Amino acid sequence: MPDLPVEISVEDTSALLQADRAALRLIDCREQDEWDICHIDGAELMPLTRFAEDATAKLQDKSQRIIIYCHHGMRSLRAASWLRQTGFDKVQSMAGGIAAWSDYVDPEMPRY
C-alpha cells in the first residue's frame, strides 16, 4: 500500500524541489505542444497518450519518489494511479497541475 497521499500540493512540490531536487523525479504527462508553451525546469516529458509505454521503458526504480503533473491535475492523477497499481508506492500527482503552479509558485510562467 502506498505510504504517500496520491496528491501533493504545488507548494509542497516546490519545497521538495528546492530542498533536494535529486531526491525526486518530476514528470510532465501533458502533450508536446503544451510542453512547448511552458514546463517546470527539470521535468521530463512523458505524454499520457503513450505513458504506459514510456513509463515501462524509463521508470525502473519502484522506490524512487516521483511527482507527475499535467495542466489541471486530472491526467497526472490517472498516470499516478496507474503507476501505483504497478507497484510504484512513492508516486504522487501534483494537485491543480501547472495551472496551479503558475498561480501559487511561478506567476511569470506562461498560461494557456
C-alpha positions in Angstrom: 0.0 0.0 0.0 1.4 3.4 -0.9 2.7 5.4 2.1 2.1 8.9 0.5 -1.2 10.5 -0.4 -2.0 10.2 -4.1 -1.9 14.0 -4.5 0.6 16.7 -3.4 0.2 20.5 -3.5 2.2 22.7 -5.7 3.6 24.4 -2.7 4.9 21.1 -1.2 6.2 20.1 -4.6 8.1 23.4 -4.9 9.5 22.9 -1.4 10.7 19.4 -2.2 12.4 20.6 -5.4 14.2 23.3 -3.5 15.3 21.1 -0.7 16.7 18.2 -2.7 16.0 18.2 -6.4 17.9 15.0 -6.9 15.7 13.1 -4.5 12.7 13.1 -6.8 11.7 12.7 -10.4 9.4 15.2 -11.9 7.3 14.0 -14.9 5.1 16.1 -17.1 2.3 14.0 -18.7 1.0 16.7 -21.0 1.5 16.6 -24.8 4.4 18.1 -26.6 2.5 21.2 -27.8 1.6 22.0 -24.1 5.2 21.4 -23.0 6.4 23.8 -25.7 4.3 26.6 -24.1 5.6 26.1 -20.6 7.0 23.4 -18.3 8.7 23.2 -14.9 12.5 23.2 -15.1 14.0 19.8 -14.6 10.8 17.9 -15.6 10.8 15.2 -18.2 8.0 14.8 -20.7 6.1 11.5 -20.8 2.8 12.3 -22.6 -0.3 10.5 -21.2 -1.1 9.3 -24.8 2.0 7.0 -24.6 2.5 7.0 -20.8 2.4 3.2 -20.2 5.0 2.6 -23.0 7.3 5.4 -21.8 7.0 4.6 -18.1 7.7 0.9 -18.7 10.9 1.9 -20.6 12.1 4.7 -18.5 11.0 4.1 -14.9 12.8 1.2 -13.3 13.3 2.1 -9.7 9.9 1.5 -7.9 11.3 3.0 -4.7 12.0 6.4 -6.3 9.9 9.5 -5.4 8.0 10.6 -8.5 5.7 13.6 -8.9 3.6 13.8 -12.0 1.9 16.9 -13.3 -0.3 18.0 -16.2 -2.4 21.1 -17.0 -5.0 20.9 -14.1 -4.2 17.6 -12.4 -6.6 15.1 -13.9 -4.3 13.4 -16.4 -1.5 13.3 -13.8 -3.9 11.7 -11.3 -4.6 8.9 -13.8 -0.9 8.4 -14.5 0.0 8.3 -10.8 -2.8 5.9 -10.1 -1.7 3.6 -12.9 1.9 3.7 -11.6 0.7 2.9 -8.1 -1.2 -0.1 -9.4 2.1 -1.4 -11.0 4.0 -1.2 -7.7 5.3 2.4 -7.5 4.5 3.4 -4.0 6.1 6.8 -3.9 4.2 8.4 -6.8 2.1 11.5 -6.5 0.0 13.7 -8.7 0.6 17.5 -8.3 -2.9 18.8 -7.5 -4.0 21.6 -9.8 -1.3 20.9 -12.3 0.8 23.6 -14.0 -2.1 26.0 -13.8 -1.9 26.0 -10.0 1.9 26.1 -10.2 1.6 29.4 -12.2 -0.9 30.7 -9.7 1.0 29.9 -6.5 4.6 29.2 -7.3 5.7 30.9 -10.5 3.4 33.7 -11.6 5.7 34.5 -14.5 5.1 31.1 -16.1 3.0 31.4 -19.4 -0.6 30.2 -19.1 -2.8 28.7 -21.7 
